[in-house]
Amino acid sequence: MRILTGIQASGKLHIGNYFGAMRPMVELQESGELFTFIANYHSLTTSKD
């Protein structure tokens, strides 16, 4: 089975990211091919001071 998922680079990694996204992705690697991408459009369109 092939799985495609994306995450948004919008801040620092925290415990919610780990249990909500990172840990399930690691578990999915065992059942098939996992392709992960970083949706960077948010980072390109947000201005920082």
C-alpha positions in Angstrom: 0.0 0.0 0.0 1.2 3.5 -0.8 0.4 6.4 1.4 0.9 10.1 0.7 0.6 12.7 3.4 1.7 16.2 4.0 2.4 18.5 6.9 2.5 22.2 7.1 5.7 23.9 8.3 4.1 26.5 10.6 6.0 26.4 13.8 8.2 24.4 16.2 7.6 20.7 16.8 5.6 20.1 20.0 4.1 17.1 21.8 0.8 17.5 19.9 2.6 17.2 16.6 4.4 14.1 17.8 1.3 12.2 19.0 -1.0 13.5 16.3 1.2 13.3 13.2 4.7 12.0 13.6 4.0 8.9 15.6 1.2 7.7 13.3 3.5 8.3 10.3 6.2 6.1 11.8 3.7 3.3 12.4 2.3 3.6 8.8 5.8 2.9 7.5 5.5 -0.6 8.7 2.4 -1.3 6.5 3.6 0.1 3.2 5.4 2.9 1.4 4.9 6.3 3.1 5.6 9.5 1.2 5.6 12.6 3.3 5.9 16.2 2.0 6.2 19.6 3.7 3.6 22.0 2.4 5.8 25.1 2.3 3.4 27.5 0.6 2.4 28.9 4.0 6.0 29.7 4.8 6.4 31.5 1.5 3.3 33.7 1.9 3.8 34.7 5.6 5.9 37.7 6.3 8.0 37.7 9.5 9.3 40.8 11.3 
